[in-house]
């Protein structure tokens, strides 16, 4: 009998953080591997800039009010 080659696929899923433990449990039982890529703070900041989520303060008091408000 001839052995068949196993092919693999890379799949990207977007799911809530609360479901991650469930996915890990399933993947362990199925023999799958999971690689989680998290964005660094710099990547998140650059993404905010690209989206236009940038705020300018008039002065230091306005800045503090934006941070605390």
N, C-alpha and C positions, 0 to 999 in steps of 0.2 A: 504494500500500500504506500502511496506517495503522500508526503506531508504537504499541506497547502500553506501558502504564505499568508500571513496576516497583514493586512494593510491597516493603517491608522489614519485618522483625520484630526486636524486641529480645529476645535470649535470654540467660538467666543460666546459666552453667555453673560447676560446682564440680569442680575437678580438682587433682591434685597439682602442686606447683611444678615437678617434673621434666618434666612434660608440656607446660608452657607454651611452650617453644621450638618444640615440634612444632605446637602450635595456631597459633602465629605464622606458621610456615612455610606451613601449609595456608591460612590466611586471606590471606596475601599472594598466593598463587597463584590463589585464588578471587576476589580483589578485595573481600574482606570487610574490615571495620574492627573493631578490638578496642579496648575501653576497659576498663582495669583499675582497679578501685576498691579501694584498700587502706585498712584501718582504721588510724586514728591511735592513738597510745598511750593517749590519753584514752578513745577509744571502746572499746579493748580492756579498759582498767581498769574502765570502767562496766559492760561486759558481764560481767566477773568478779564484780563486786559483785552484779549481778542474779542470777547463777548461785549465789551464796553462797560463792564461792572467796575468802573473807576470813579471815585468821588474826590472832589477837591474841596478843601476847607478854606474859608475866607481868612481865618486867623487861628491861633492856638486854642482859643475858647471854642470856636466852632468845631475844631477837630476833636476836642475832648467831648463835646456834646454829641457828635456823630458816633464816637466810640462807645460812650456810655448810654446813649439814648436809644 
